[in-house]
Amino acid sequence: MKNYWQSGAWPLSWHQPNSRDQWQGPDQPLALEQNPQADQWRTVNIEYCRNAQGFRTHDLLALMGQAVDVALGCSFTEGVAVPETARWPSIIERQCHRPLLNFGIGGASTDTVARILTNITDLYEIQSVFILWPELSRFEQYGPETSARPIISVTPQRAQIEHAWNMDHHASWQRYYRNRHIVQLLAQHHGFQIYEMLLDLAIKTIPFTPGRDGQHWGYESHVAMANWFMSQQRRLTT
């Protein structure tokens, strides 16, 4: 039985490995047609290209043991409804001149953030971790036998962690504090710096311009998020 919280292991994604799609999740043709700014997106080519582990980022094996930065979060970090180069982690990567592994994944929870970081800290020389903490009411749910076993399988070849969206307010914050503590302990042990923001706060403070689906961030919002993280990095390192 696989331990999905094992360190030094490739993290679980619920996207199909080595896949390439033009649409994903809420970013669908109908959503484009309902977007008030649809005309500016009709000719934009967006491809969801995923690596061997199912993430929309670099080849993980090729960068093993190297100095990298890491981005973690949900669909706003993965960059749903914008091209890969327009995502806030990609903008940060170009400014920092160092490979950045984007482990953002649509539907992710605070559990997902802590789990993925636990998996990868022994695989790379992580320098900086940028976290856009997902909506707090989400969580990864497992079966009663062990916390290492996902509940459902989509196909015989691919397991998926079920997501529930109805955690009460107190439990949501408690789970977030636990996962944030895990992240802080990993940072202390491995010596990397954390830059973080809650998605709920980002939605209130980052000016919203719509992506192709009209629901997720577009170009200007991703630039604003990247600038916020870079200003936080400059403040904490000077």
Residue pairs with C-beta under 8 A, 6 or more apart in sequence:
1 146
1 148
1 149
2 148
2 149
3 9
3 148
4 12
4 115
4 119
4 148
4 149
4 150
4 161
5 115
5 118
5 119
5 147
5 148
6 118
6 119
6 148
7 118
7 119
7 121
7 122
8 119
8 122
8 123
9 119
10 53
10 60
10 119
11 53
11 55
11 103
11 115
11 116
11 119
11 120
12 115
12 150
12 159
12 161
13 50
13 53
13 54
13 55
13 105
14 54
14 105
14 107
14 154
14 158
14 160
14 161
15 48
15 50
15 54
15 55
15 56
15 105
16 50
16 54
16 158
17 50
17 51
17 52
17 53
17 54
18 50
18 51
18 52
19 48
19 49
19 50
19 54
20 47
20 48
20 49
20 50
21 47
21 48
22 46
22 47
22 48
23 29
23 48
24 48
24 80
24 106
25 75
25 80
25 106
25 107
26 75
26 80
26 81
26 213
26 215
26 216
27 46
27 80
27 81
27 211
27 212
27 213
27 216
28 213
31 212
31 213
31 214
31 215
32 38
32 41
32 42
32 212
32 213
32 214
34 214
35 41
35 210
35 212
35 213
35 214
36 210
36 214
37 210
37 214
37 218
38 214
41 211
41 212
44 83
44 212
45 83
46 81
46 82
46 83
46 212
47 83
47 84
48 56
49 56
49 84
50 56
51 57
51 58
51 59
51 60
52 59
52 60
52 61
53 60
55 101
55 102
55 103
55 105
56 78
56 79
56 84
56 102
56 104
57 100
57 101
57 102
57 103
58 99
58 101
60 101
60 123
63 99
63 101
63 124
64 123
64 124
65 123
65 124
65 125
66 99
66 124
66 125
67 98
67 99
67 124
67 125
67 126
67 127
68 98
68 99
68 100
68 101
68 124
68 125
68 126
68 127
69 92
69 93
69 96
69 98
69 99
69 100
69 101
69 126
69 127
69 128
69 129
69 130
70 100
70 101
70 103
70 117
70 120
70 124
70 126
70 128
70 129
70 130
71 77
71 88
71 89
71 92
71 100
71 101
71 102
71 103
71 104
71 129
71 130
71 131
71 132
72 103
72 104
72 108
72 112
72 113
72 116
72 117
72 129
72 130
72 131
72 132
73 104
73 108
73 113
73 131
73 132
73 133
73 134
73 199
74 104
74 105
74 106
74 107
74 108
74 109
74 112
74 132
74 134
74 135
74 138
74 199
75 104
75 105
75 106
75 107
75 108
75 216
76 88
76 104
76 132
76 199
76 202
76 216
76 217
76 225
77 87
77 88
77 89
77 102
77 103
77 104
77 108
77 132
78 87
78 102
78 104
78 105
78 106
79 86
79 87
79 88
79 89
79 90
79 102
79 104
79 222
80 106
80 211
80 213
80 216
81 210
81 211
81 212
81 213
81 214
81 215
81 216
81 217
81 218
82 211
82 212
82 216
82 217
82 218
82 219
82 222
84 90
86 219
86 222
87 102
87 104
87 222
88 132
88 217
88 222
88 223
88 225
88 226
88 229
89 100
89 102
89 104
89 130
89 226
90 100
90 102
91 222
91 223
91 226
92 100
92 130
92 226
92 229
92 230
93 99
93 100
95 226
95 230
96 128
98 127
100 130
101 120
101 124
103 116
103 120
104 132
105 112
107 138
107 163
108 134
108 138
109 134
109 135
109 138
109 139
109 140
109 163
110 133
110 134
110 136
110 138
110 139
110 175
110 176
110 179
110 180
111 138
111 139
111 140
111 175
111 179
112 134
112 140
112 161
113 131
113 133
113 134
113 179
113 183
114 178
114 179
114 180
114 182
114 183
115 140
117 129
117 182
117 183
117 186
118 182
118 186
120 126
121 186
121 189
121 190
126 190
126 192
127 192
127 193
128 192
128 193
128 194
128 195
128 233
129 183
129 187
129 192
129 193
129 194
129 195
130 195
130 196
130 229
131 183
131 194
131 195
131 196
131 197
132 196
132 197
132 199
132 202
132 225
133 176
133 180
133 196
133 197
133 198
133 199
134 199
135 199
135 200
136 167
136 172
136 173
136 175
136 176
136 198
136 200
137 165
137 166
137 167
137 172
138 163
138 164
138 165
138 167
139 163
139 164
139 167
139 172
139 175
140 161
140 162
140 163
141 151
141 161
141 162
141 163
141 164
142 148
142 149
142 150
142 151
142 161
143 149
143 150
143 151
150 159
150 160
150 161
150 162
151 161
151 162
152 159
152 160
152 162
153 159
153 160
154 160
167 175
180 196
183 194
184 194
187 193
187 194
193 233
193 236
193 237
195 229
195 232
195 233
195 236
197 228
197 229
202 225
202 228
205 228
206 217
206 221
206 224
206 225
206 228
207 220
207 221
207 224
208 217
208 221
209 217
209 218
209 219
209 220
209 221
210 216
210 217
210 218
211 217
211 218
212 218
217 225
